[in-house]
């Protein structure tokens, strides 16, 4: 415990926070080049195969590991250009970044027909959902008239 004299002379020193996504240099997203593709297993209670890519961020030249989101094949390979963001699966150690689907060479959509969180995985809106939306609008118009 410091004395009042010590506090008056030196003050309190705040701890510096370590940046979890240092390779992005303060940006929400950055372009990167895939160096290597690999598969790993998650930590203790979970059991699966998690796909990740070793990537080189173009702006900062740092090499980091990024999670490949979505189901099915990813269609990216070495030297593919991808977009990187912070955040990762919580059960895979050492993987602190995530790739964004639908941009640059990572533009193939999933084989899985996704309805929710489509923008996260680069999936288009299914056509039959448009018909359902139009049907609901027509019903609400009839009720109002």
Secondary structure, 3 states (H helix, E strand, C coil): CCCHHHHHHHCCCCCCCCCCCHHHCCCCEEEEEEEEEEEECCCCCCCCCEEEEEEEECCCCCEEEEECCCCCCCCCCCCCEEEEEECCCCCCCCCCEEEECCECCECCCCCCCCCCCHHHHCCCCCHHHHHHHHHHHHHHHHHHC
